[in-house]
Amino acid sequence: MDAGFLEQVKTLLQQLSERIPHSLIGTERQGFIDTELLQKIEMSDRDVLRSFLDQCLEEMRIREASDIDLGGWGSKGMIWLRAQGVKAAVKEWGNYTTTQTDILVQNILTRQQRAFLFEHRNLDFSYIFRDSNGIPNRNRADAYFDLDSLALNMRAINTNIRPYDGFGFHANVTRALSLEHTKEGLILITGITGSGKSSTLDAIVDMNNATSESHIVIIASPVEFVHSSKKAIIRHREVGTDTISFKHGTIEALRQDPDIIIIGEMRDPETIMAALEVADSGHKVLSTLHTSSAIESIDRIIGEVAPEEQNRVRNRLADVLRCVISQKLCPSLDGKRVLAKEIMIMTPSIRAAIKNNNTGEIYQMINEGLKYGMSTMEQDLKELIGQRKINKETAMSFANNKRMMQQLLTAM
């Protein structure tokens, strides 16, 4: 980043922050930045501040970093990047007061977004910037409060989709994921934040987009990758902008003649119930959960509803669930990251185990289900060791079942 431009940004932020009365704190301070600064300063000054953040985001992509963090007390006045899973401060970009980062964060928001942030103390949104070559780049963003100051995380959204064939899925898995072979049912992609769920989901959408003449409705918060319609018509509906909530978007999609409904995240009981009902009505539904295994995903869905409703939900889930892909991104021997995954394909025995509340038996069924295209996380980690992509210590660290992982390692 040009040193002269960096100095210009720091000077402008210092001048703006000096206009804010020291007596103002909390929401009043944020409100002053909104109404008395950003709505009154020259648009050219706002463009300078936006350009600074855009340059940080472009540099983030050049360094192959996934996330950028700034603002709030926790950032210690610095801007941070996460590259290959490691988060570190970028010292050459300088230090900023929390007031200065408050201004930076608010500057990229619309008046409606700022109002929502002040009321709800958190805002999910998408942010698009054009790089030095004029190419638009999308980012998933979250603004929130950290000890009365604003903090911001942005995650780079890939401009290219990972080819579906690169995942190496078994033919039975592909049949479950493809609309050409399976017209209905629930597919879950699960994993912790940053485990690549969105990339996997986008690859599945792209595969169906290329092979099926259909209508795909994507409900997301925010919309990340924007698909171009190929054989399929693809609609993108962002929560908060195009629909009120995941639940409303899911129910509304039923009146839009969909073949596949993508629910970005099943984050509450209402959305979970809506997803089950839509899948039960004969539609294909794909969604994500923040869980690390198929068993945990099944238990999470059932546990989200009231005890008196759990038997009904358990039976419905057993009837509509088709496949669960649980994944983790592990540090690889070449200094990058590699995907490890557990795959569960619905079989009559797994369906019976769910209905009879014997989910503890499912792990062994997955373990013995290689011919169906299934594998446990531990089996996949062992495979990655054999391919010289990870070491044994990494496998043990990322295993869900440490005892089983140890047995597999001992047998190698």
C-alpha positions as CSV (number, residue, x, y, z in Angstrom):
1,M,0.0,0.0,0.0
2,D,1.4,3.4,-1.0
3,A,2.9,5.2,2.1
4,G,1.6,8.6,0.9
5,F,-2.0,7.4,0.7
6,L,-1.7,5.6,4.1
7,E,-0.6,8.9,5.6
8,Q,-3.5,10.7,3.9
9,V,-6.0,8.2,5.4
10,K,-4.5,8.6,8.9
11,T,-4.6,12.4,8.7
12,L,-8.3,12.4,7.6
13,L,-9.3,9.9,10.3
14,Q,-7.5,12.1,12.9
15,Q,-9.3,15.2,11.8
16,L,-12.7,13.5,11.8
17,S,-12.2,11.9,15.2
18,E,-11.2,15.3,16.8
19,R,-14.7,16.6,15.9
20,I,-16.4,14.1,18.2
21,P,-17.1,15.4,21.7
22,H,-15.3,13.3,24.4
23,S,-18.4,13.3,26.5
24,L,-20.3,11.1,24.1
25,I,-20.0,7.3,24.7
26,G,-21.7,4.1,23.4
27,T,-24.6,4.4,21.0
28,E,-24.6,8.2,21.3
29,R,-21.1,8.3,20.1
30,Q,-21.9,6.0,17.2
31,G,-25.0,8.1,16.4
32,F,-22.9,11.3,16.3
33,I,-20.5,9.6,13.8
34,D,-23.5,8.7,11.7
35,T,-25.5,12.0,11.7
36,E,-22.9,14.6,12.4
37,L,-19.9,13.2,10.5
38,L,-20.7,10.8,7.7
39,Q,-23.8,12.5,6.6
40,K,-22.1,15.9,6.4
41,I,-18.5,15.4,5.2
42,E,-17.5,15.7,1.6
43,M,-18.2,12.6,-0.5
44,S,-14.6,12.7,-1.7
45,D,-13.4,12.1,1.9
46,R,-15.8,9.2,2.3
47,D,-14.4,7.8,-1.0
48,V,-10.8,8.0,0.4
49,L,-11.8,6.0,3.5
50,R,-13.6,3.4,1.4
51,S,-10.7,3.2,-1.0
52,F,-8.4,2.4,2.0
53,L,-10.5,-0.5,3.1
54,D,-10.8,-1.7,-0.5
55,Q,-7.0,-1.7,-0.8
56,C,-6.8,-3.7,2.4
57,L,-9.2,-6.2,1.0
58,E,-7.3,-6.5,-2.3
59,E,-4.1,-7.1,-0.4
60,M,-5.9,-9.7,1.6
61,R,-6.6,-11.6,-1.6
62,I,-3.1,-11.2,-2.9
63,R,-1.8,-12.7,0.3
64,E,-4.3,-15.6,-0.1
65,A,-5.8,-14.7,3.3
66,S,-9.4,-15.6,4.0
67,D,-10.4,-13.0,6.6
68,I,-9.7,-9.5,7.7
69,D,-10.5,-8.1,11.2
70,L,-10.4,-4.5,12.5
71,G,-11.9,-2.3,15.1
72,G,-13.0,-2.8,18.7
73,W,-10.8,-3.1,21.8
74,G,-9.7,-6.6,20.9
75,S,-7.9,-5.6,17.7
76,K,-5.4,-3.5,19.7
77,G,-5.6,-0.8,17.1
78,M,-4.3,-3.0,14.3
79,I,-5.7,-4.6,11.2
80,W,-5.5,-8.5,11.2
81,L,-5.5,-11.1,8.4
82,R,-6.1,-14.8,8.6
83,A,-3.9,-16.7,6.1
84,Q,-3.7,-20.5,6.0
85,G,-5.7,-20.6,9.3
86,V,-3.3,-18.3,11.2
87,K,-4.5,-14.8,12.2
88,A,-1.8,-12.1,12.6
89,A,-1.7,-8.3,12.7
90,V,-0.4,-6.4,9.6
91,K,1.8,-3.9,11.4
92,E,2.8,-2.0,8.2
93,W,-0.8,-0.8,7.9
94,G,-0.5,1.2,11.1
95,N,-2.4,1.7,14.3
96,Y,-5.8,3.2,14.7
97,T,-7.9,4.3,17.7
98,T,-11.3,2.7,18.2
99,T,-12.9,6.0,17.2
100,Q,-11.1,5.9,13.9
101,T,-12.1,2.3,13.2
102,D,-15.7,3.2,14.2
103,I,-15.6,5.8,11.4
104,L,-14.1,3.3,8.9
105,V,-16.7,0.7,9.7
106,Q,-19.7,3.0,9.6
107,N,-18.5,4.6,6.3
108,I,-19.1,1.4,4.3
109,L,-22.7,1.0,5.6
110,T,-25.9,2.5,4.3
111,R,-28.0,4.6,6.7
112,Q,-30.5,1.7,7.0
113,Q,-27.7,-0.7,7.8
114,R,-26.3,1.6,10.5
115,A,-29.7,1.9,12.0
116,F,-30.1,-1.9,12.1
117,L,-26.6,-2.2,13.7
118,F,-27.3,0.3,16.4
119,E,-30.6,-1.5,17.3
120,H,-29.5,-5.1,17.1
121,R,-25.8,-4.7,17.9
122,N,-24.8,-6.9,15.0
123,L,-25.2,-6.7,11.2
124,D,-24.5,-9.4,8.6
125,F,-24.1,-8.0,5.1
126,S,-22.2,-8.4,1.9
127,Y,-19.6,-6.0,0.6
128,I,-18.4,-5.6,-3.0
129,F,-15.3,-3.8,-4.1
130,R,-13.6,-3.5,-7.5
131,D,-9.9,-4.4,-7.5
132,S,-7.2,-2.5,-9.4
133,N,-8.1,-4.4,-12.5
134,G,-11.8,-3.4,-12.2
135,I,-12.9,-6.9,-11.2
136,P,-15.7,-7.0,-8.6
137,N,-15.0,-9.0,-5.5
138,R,-17.6,-10.1,-3.0
139,N,-17.0,-10.4,0.8
140,R,-19.2,-11.7,3.6
141,A,-19.1,-9.2,6.4
142,D,-20.2,-9.0,10.0
143,A,-20.2,-5.7,12.0
144,Y,-20.7,-5.9,15.8
145,F,-20.0,-4.1,19.1
146,D,-16.9,-4.9,21.2
147,L,-17.0,-2.9,24.5
148,D,-19.1,-0.1,22.9
149,S,-16.8,0.2,19.8
150,L,-17.4,-1.3,16.4
151,A,-15.6,-4.3,15.1
152,L,-15.6,-5.7,11.6
153,N,-14.8,-9.1,10.1
154,M,-14.9,-9.7,6.4
155,R,-14.3,-13.0,4.6
156,A,-13.3,-13.2,1.0
157,I,-15.7,-15.0,-1.2
158,N,-14.0,-17.0,-4.0
159,T,-14.5,-15.6,-7.4
160,N,-14.2,-19.1,-8.8
161,I,-16.0,-22.3,-7.8
162,R,-14.1,-25.3,-6.9
163,P,-15.0,-28.0,-9.6
164,Y,-17.4,-30.6,-8.2
165,D,-15.2,-33.4,-9.6
166,G,-12.4,-32.2,-7.4
167,F,-14.2,-33.4,-4.3
168,G,-13.8,-37.0,-5.3
169,F,-17.3,-38.0,-4.1
170,H,-18.5,-41.6,-4.5
171,A,-21.1,-42.1,-7.3
172,N,-23.8,-42.8,-4.6
173,V,-23.1,-39.4,-3.0
174,T,-23.3,-37.7,-6.4
175,R,-26.7,-39.4,-7.0
176,A,-28.0,-38.0,-3.7
177,L,-26.7,-34.5,-4.5
178,S,-27.9,-34.4,-8.1
179,L,-31.4,-33.4,-9.0
180,E,-31.1,-35.6,-12.1
181,H,-31.1,-38.7,-9.9
182,T,-32.8,-37.6,-6.6
183,K,-35.7,-35.1,-6.9
184,E,-36.4,-34.6,-3.2
185,G,-34.9,-34.9,0.3
186,L,-32.6,-33.0,2.7
187,I,-28.9,-32.7,2.2
188,L,-26.7,-31.2,5.0
189,I,-23.2,-29.8,4.7
190,T,-21.8,-29.3,8.2
191,G,-18.7,-28.0,9.9
192,I,-17.4,-25.3,12.1
193,T,-17.0,-21.7,10.8
194,G,-14.3,-21.6,8.2
195,S,-14.5,-25.3,7.3
196,G,-15.4,-24.6,3.6
197,K,-19.1,-25.4,3.8
198,S,-20.0,-22.5,1.4
199,S,-17.4,-23.7,-1.1
200,T,-18.9,-27.2,-1.1
201,L,-22.4,-25.9,-1.3
202,D,-21.5,-23.7,-4.3
203,A,-19.9,-26.6,-6.1
204,I,-23.1,-28.7,-5.6
205,V,-25.2,-25.8,-6.9
206,D,-22.9,-25.4,-9.9
207,M,-23.0,-29.1,-10.7
208,N,-26.8,-29.0,-10.8
209,N,-26.8,-25.7,-12.7
210,A,-24.7,-27.4,-15.4
211,T,-26.7,-30.6,-15.6
212,S,-30.4,-29.9,-14.7
213,E,-33.0,-27.8,-16.4
214,S,-34.5,-26.5,-13.1
215,H,-35.2,-23.6,-10.8
216,I,-32.8,-23.1,-7.8
217,V,-33.6,-20.7,-5.1
218,I,-30.8,-19.6,-2.8
219,I,-31.6,-18.0,0.5
220,A,-28.5,-16.6,2.3
221,S,-27.3,-14.2,4.9
222,P,-25.6,-12.6,3.2
223,V,-25.5,-13.9,-0.5
224,E,-21.9,-14.9,-1.1
225,F,-21.0,-16.3,-4.6
226,V,-23.4,-15.2,-7.3
227,H,-24.1,-18.0,-9.7
228,S,-24.9,-17.3,-13.4
229,S,-27.8,-19.3,-14.7
230,K,-26.8,-22.1,-17.1
231,K,-29.3,-24.9,-17.6
232,A,-31.0,-23.8,-14.4
233,I,-32.6,-20.5,-13.4
234,I,-30.9,-19.4,-10.2
235,R,-32.4,-16.9,-7.8
236,H,-30.4,-15.3,-5.0
237,R,-32.4,-13.9,-2.0
238,E,-30.5,-12.2,0.7
239,V,-32.0,-12.2,4.2
240,G,-32.8,-8.7,5.3
241,T,-32.8,-7.3,1.8
242,D,-34.9,-9.7,-0.4
243,T,-36.7,-11.6,2.4
244,I,-37.3,-11.1,6.1
245,S,-35.7,-14.3,7.4
246,F,-34.5,-17.8,6.5
247,K,-37.9,-19.2,7.6
248,H,-39.9,-16.7,5.5
249,G,-37.6,-17.1,2.5
250,T,-38.0,-20.9,2.7
251,I,-41.8,-20.8,2.9
252,E,-42.0,-18.1,0.2
253,A,-39.8,-20.3,-2.1
254,L,-42.6,-22.9,-2.2
255,R,-44.7,-20.4,-4.2
256,Q,-41.9,-19.8,-6.7
257,D,-41.9,-23.2,-8.4
258,P,-38.6,-24.4,-7.1
259,D,-36.8,-27.6,-7.8
260,I,-33.9,-27.0,-5.3
261,I,-34.0,-24.7,-2.3
262,I,-30.7,-23.7,-0.7
263,I,-31.0,-22.5,2.9
264,G,-27.7,-20.9,3.8
265,E,-27.9,-21.9,7.5
266,M,-30.4,-23.7,9.7
267,R,-29.7,-21.5,12.7
268,D,-33.0,-21.6,14.6
269,P,-35.8,-24.0,15.3
270,E,-38.2,-22.2,13.0
271,T,-35.9,-22.5,10.0
272,I,-35.2,-26.2,10.8
273,M,-38.9,-27.0,10.9
274,A,-39.5,-25.1,7.7
275,A,-36.7,-27.0,6.0
276,L,-38.1,-30.3,7.1
277,E,-41.6,-29.4,5.9
278,V,-40.3,-28.3,2.5
279,A,-38.2,-31.4,2.1
280,D,-41.3,-33.5,3.2
281,S,-43.4,-31.8,0.5
282,G,-41.2,-33.3,-2.2
283,H,-38.6,-30.7,-2.8
284,K,-34.8,-31.0,-2.7
285,V,-33.3,-28.9,0.1
286,L,-29.7,-28.2,0.9
287,S,-28.5,-26.5,4.0
288,T,-25.7,-26.1,6.5
289,L,-25.2,-26.7,10.3
290,H,-22.3,-25.8,12.6
291,T,-21.7,-29.4,13.6
292,S,-18.7,-31.7,13.2
293,S,-20.4,-35.1,12.4
294,A,-23.5,-36.7,11.1
295,I,-24.6,-37.9,14.5
296,E,-24.1,-34.5,16.0
297,S,-26.1,-33.0,13.2
298,I,-29.0,-35.4,13.7
299,D,-29.0,-34.9,17.5
300,R,-28.8,-31.1,17.0
301,I,-31.9,-30.9,14.8
302,I,-33.9,-33.1,17.1
303,G,-32.7,-31.3,20.2
304,E,-33.7,-27.9,18.8
305,V,-37.5,-28.6,19.3
306,A,-39.5,-29.1,22.4
307,P,-39.4,-32.5,24.0
308,E,-43.0,-33.3,23.1
309,E,-42.2,-32.6,19.5
310,Q,-39.1,-34.6,19.2
311,N,-40.6,-37.9,18.2
312,R,-42.4,-36.3,15.4
313,V,-39.3,-34.5,14.2
314,R,-37.2,-37.6,14.6
315,N,-39.5,-39.6,12.3
316,R,-39.8,-36.8,9.8
317,L,-36.0,-36.3,9.7
318,A,-35.4,-40.0,9.2
319,D,-37.8,-39.9,6.2
320,V,-36.4,-36.8,4.4
321,L,-32.7,-36.9,5.2
322,R,-30.6,-38.2,2.3
323,C,-26.9,-37.3,2.9
324,V,-24.7,-35.5,5.5
325,I,-21.3,-34.2,4.6
326,S,-19.3,-33.1,7.6
327,Q,-16.0,-31.4,6.9
328,K,-12.9,-29.8,8.3
329,L,-10.0,-27.9,6.8
330,C,-6.7,-29.4,8.1
331,P,-3.2,-27.9,7.8
332,S,-1.4,-29.8,5.1
333,L,2.3,-30.7,4.7
334,D,2.7,-28.1,2.0
335,G,1.7,-25.3,4.3
336,K,-1.8,-25.0,2.9
337,R,-5.0,-26.6,4.0
338,V,-6.7,-29.8,2.8
339,L,-10.3,-30.9,3.1
340,A,-11.2,-33.9,5.4
341,K,-14.8,-35.1,5.4
342,E,-17.2,-37.6,6.9
343,I,-20.0,-38.8,4.7
344,M,-23.2,-40.4,5.7
345,I,-25.7,-41.8,3.1
346,M,-29.1,-42.7,4.2
347,T,-29.7,-46.4,4.4
348,P,-32.6,-48.4,5.9
349,S,-30.5,-49.3,9.0
350,I,-29.6,-45.6,9.6
351,R,-33.2,-44.6,9.1
352,A,-34.3,-47.2,11.7
353,A,-31.6,-46.0,14.1
354,I,-32.8,-42.4,13.9
355,K,-36.5,-43.4,14.3
356,N,-35.6,-45.6,17.3
357,N,-33.5,-42.9,18.9
358,N,-30.3,-45.1,18.6
359,T,-28.1,-42.5,16.9
360,G,-25.1,-43.9,18.8
361,E,-25.2,-46.9,16.4
362,I,-24.8,-44.7,13.3
363,Y,-21.0,-44.2,13.6
364,Q,-20.4,-48.0,13.2
365,M,-22.8,-48.0,10.2
366,I,-20.8,-45.2,8.5
367,N,-17.6,-47.1,9.4
368,E,-18.8,-50.2,7.6
369,G,-20.5,-48.3,4.7
370,L,-17.6,-47.9,2.3
371,K,-19.5,-49.7,-0.5
372,Y,-22.3,-47.1,-0.2
373,G,-19.8,-44.2,-0.5
374,M,-19.7,-43.5,3.3
375,S,-16.6,-42.8,5.4
376,T,-15.9,-41.6,8.9
377,M,-13.8,-38.5,9.5
378,E,-11.1,-40.9,10.9
379,Q,-11.1,-43.1,7.8
380,D,-10.7,-40.0,5.6
381,L,-7.9,-38.6,7.8
382,K,-6.1,-41.9,7.5
383,E,-6.5,-41.7,3.7
384,L,-5.0,-38.2,3.7
385,I,-2.0,-39.6,5.7
386,G,-1.5,-42.3,3.1
387,Q,-1.6,-39.6,0.3
388,R,1.2,-37.7,2.2
389,K,-1.1,-34.7,2.6
390,I,-1.1,-34.5,6.4
391,N,0.9,-36.1,9.3
392,K,-0.4,-38.3,12.1
393,E,-0.4,-35.5,14.7
394,T,-2.7,-33.4,12.5
395,A,-5.0,-36.5,12.0
396,M,-5.2,-37.1,15.7
397,S,-5.9,-33.4,16.4
398,F,-8.8,-33.2,13.9
399,A,-10.3,-36.6,14.6
400,N,-13.8,-36.7,16.1
401,N,-13.2,-40.1,17.6
402,K,-9.7,-40.1,19.1
403,R,-9.8,-43.7,20.2
404,M,-10.7,-44.9,16.7
405,M,-8.1,-42.6,15.2
406,Q,-5.5,-44.1,17.4
407,Q,-6.5,-47.6,16.4
408,L,-6.3,-46.7,12.7
409,L,-2.9,-45.1,13.2
410,T,-1.5,-48.1,15.1
411,A,-2.6,-50.4,12.3
412,M,-0.7,-48.4,9.7
